[in-house]
Amino acid sequence: MEVDQVHDSTSIARGADGIRKTMRAYIDMKPHMDVVTHHTTISGDFAMTRSQWLIRGQDRDGNPTEVHHHGMEVHRKLRDGT
């Protein structure tokens, strides 16, 4: 699977094998990733961050390629405080 297939798909990766298959598309790019967190909202043991990221790497033919993304991530504080 290539990164274009991941982003052009509405499929859901399920289980360890499904996640590995999806993430392999990124790993195969030999990537460098830059992430900027724009905002974090905290409420109790939960936080939500808004981010923007850029992955630079190469496609299967060795040509330069980039993936841009805007994300929202939800985080939960664990019992040990992390």
C-alpha positions, 0 to 999 in steps of 0.5 A: 500500500502506498501513501496515496492509497491511505489518503484516498481511502475511506477504509479503517485499519483494524487490529495490529495487522491493519495498522501495520499495513497502513503505517508501512506506507509511511515507513516505506517513504523513509520519512522526515516529519515536522509537526507544529501544535497550534493549540491545546485545550485541556479539560480534566484528564483529557486534552485535545491538540490541533496540529499541522504536519508535513512528511517529506520522503520518497515514493517507490521510484525514489522521487521526492514526495510530501504529505501534508495534514491538519490533525486533531488528537485527543489525549488522556492522562494516565493514572501515573500522571503521564 
